[in-house]
Amino acid sequence: MIVIIGFVLVLMVTLGVVVVTHVRRDLIAPVGETIAYLTRTRVARIAAVLIWAWVGWHFLAR
């Protein structure tokens, strides 16, 4: 139950950030630009894939 609440909380925060980026473009960088900035190097892209695989294996595969 707590995992579901955690996922809902993460989803709500993500949607809030997306809405804020559409309303006030000068306040926060858009999510796509932020992800592009964080994964601009090969090492960062590999780390992102490994983190996503770990999250998927531990939380989404049940």
PETA-V480330 format. One record per residue. N is the residue number from 0. RES is the residue in one small letter. SS is DSSP state (H for helix, E for strand, L for the rest). Layout:
BEGIN
n->{N & N}
res->{RES & RES}
ss->{SS & SS}
END
This chain:
BEGIN
n->{0 & 1 & 2 & 3 & 4 & 5 & 6 & 7 & 8 & 9 & 10 & 11 & 12 & 13 & 14 & 15 & 16 & 17 & 18 & 19 & 20 & 21 & 22 & 23 & 24 & 25 & 26 & 27 & 28 & 29 & 30 & 31 & 32 & 33 & 34 & 35 & 36 & 37 & 38 & 39 & 40 & 41 & 42 & 43 & 44 & 45 & 46 & 47 & 48 & 49 & 50 & 51 & 52 & 53 & 54 & 55 & 56 & 57 & 58 & 59 & 60 & 61}
res->{m & i & v & i & i & g & f & v & l & v & l & m & v & t & l & g & v & v & v & v & t & h & v & r & r & d & l & i & a & p & v & g & e & t & i & a & y & l & t & r & t & r & v & a & r & i & a & a & v & l & i & w & a & w & v & g & w & h & f & l & a & r}
ss->{L & H & H & H & H & H & H & H & H & H & H & H & H & H & H & H & H & H & H & H & H & H & H & L & L & L & L & L & L & L & H & H & H & H & H & H & H & H & L & L & L & H & H & H & H & H & H & H & H & H & H & H & H & H & H & H & H & H & H & H & L & L}
END
